[in-house]
Amino acid sequence: MLWTLLSSALFAVAAPAGNNENDQESKSLKGMERKYKRNIREVLEKRDRHHKCNSRTVSIRREWGSMSKGDRLDYIKAVECLTKKASISNPAEVPGARNRLDDFAAAHIQETNNIHFNGNLYAWHRHFVWTYEQTLRNECGYQGAQPYWDWTLSADDPRLSPVFDGSKYSMGGNGKVIPHGATLLTAFGKDFTLPPGTGGGCIEKGPFSDLKVNLGVNPVILPATAAAAAANAAATASAGNALTNVTTVEATIKVNTTGINPALQYNPRCLTRDINLFWSKQTHTSDVEFLLGCTTVDCLEKRADGWELAPEVPQPLIHAAGHFAVGGLQNDPFASPGDPIFYLHHGQFDRVWSIWQGQDLKNRVDQVGGTKTPFNVPPSALVTPDDILAFGAVAKPIKHRDTHSTIDGQYCYMYD
Ligand SMILES: [Cu+2]
């Protein structure tokens, strides 16, 4: 009796502490990453060796900074190869595409209004990145897996990260420093004003500093001041950088006379970046943990895209923050896949979905949520697993459900 009383008293004291610890573990990003990997491996280990996707055949996507220098060079070489292969897009539909990387940008431009701020965001981009990875392997001899950029590792200053340090083992550095004002953006029926970052011009150092971007319209970038605008114009004249014609709003307004989306027309220019610490600071571990606190995929999308954002309740919007932290072409919601960094950012974005699914595979893998229009404007039907997703010239259409599991159907990959 005494023992019973004593043990129940002990239990009463010990249990809440234990729960709190488990709770903290299960809510921390590290804890969730571990659980995801444990759960996926458990499924793979139960499969016999005849299963197409088992623990021996699964490909492991790794964080850029944890890859060997040789592996990083292999990846860079494959991407460069892609930019030298002829486009397969229909020139009547995509007159501006010149190479295989352009084909990917074109597919994204064509689908932009169907795949953002709605229930297709995660699914469409998963298949898009997977298709890119397969194309690097099938057409450019790449043997590795798609790398990702874990934003949380460089949230304070991406310029210092192995992804952006400008060395030959990076994905290229920041854009040239050019004083400039805000970038104005109209997309998805909304106007956005993005604060200027730390660069603004063409990539100066490392891989992709000589990359020619062919698709997308010139952004609307306001001059910082009159003096800055003059300096900007001088720099533009000597360096031939991409800020040409963007110092006034009026100069950039294009009239569409051909019936073809201007973003699909030929507009050759350099690749710009504008690493932005305001946005990178919204990609800290705590921001990802906030996102992963969701129990429905609808919540996961809305938090990733800042639907809950209100001035009095600051909340991260991780998906956009990853793009805007790089800036330049990454500020363009249509043509951003023209910068190879897109696929490392979306690798990490896909990883976040995978980690979320991996907390409860049974209940989360096949969850869909949200509707088909950006911000549900105009109001539209709920997304279903049988909906068809289209990928322009880069991939055959697939069903939404075909994207749900990374270890079934066409897919066989996981994150390290
Ligand atoms: Cu996108």
Boltz pocket constraint, residues with backbone or C-beta under 6 A from the ligand:
constraints:
  - pocket:
      binder: B
      contacts: [[A, 108], [A, 115], [A, 116], [A, 125], [A, 333]]
      max_distance: 6.0
